[in-house]
Amino acid sequence: MYSVIPGLFHITSLLFQSNVPHKRTYLVQVKNVVSEESLEKLRTGISIRVKGGEYYTSTPCEIILTSKPPDLFLSGYETISFKEHSWLLITLTEGKFHQVRKMVAAVGHRCKRLIRLSIEDLELGGLQPGCVKEMEEEEFFEKLKIEYLL
């Protein structure tokens, strides 16, 4: 364990490596316009390459095509513009290595920007890049839907 914060590795493993699914929502900018057919493939599960070179079919997820997000999500980020692109809101309950990037690539789109907006009820909201929000441990665990143990 290389964490400076005690217990951080344990929290991360509970969220990303446990058998209990935890929802994560991402705002994703991809190159080119995403078709309804591609959205449906992503929603129902798509084959991606995972560690060891094997292929894995992702579990069904929620995905919607959205308009350009408010600037509050983008301040502090490099401006990326394309003649044609799409913004997606993707909610997953699993977290394979670079999963979102691999999923959109599998339907022919390059991920240009990926912002995690929330994990369970812990939301980014208006928090700007590089900023932090302090909260009590109990509230933190409650928002992440992890059992709080003293």
Helices and strands as residue ranges (DSSP letters): H 8-16, E 24-31, H 36-44, E 47-49, G 51-53, E 55-57, E 62-66, G 71-73, E 85-92, H 99-106, E 111-119, E 122-123, H 137-144
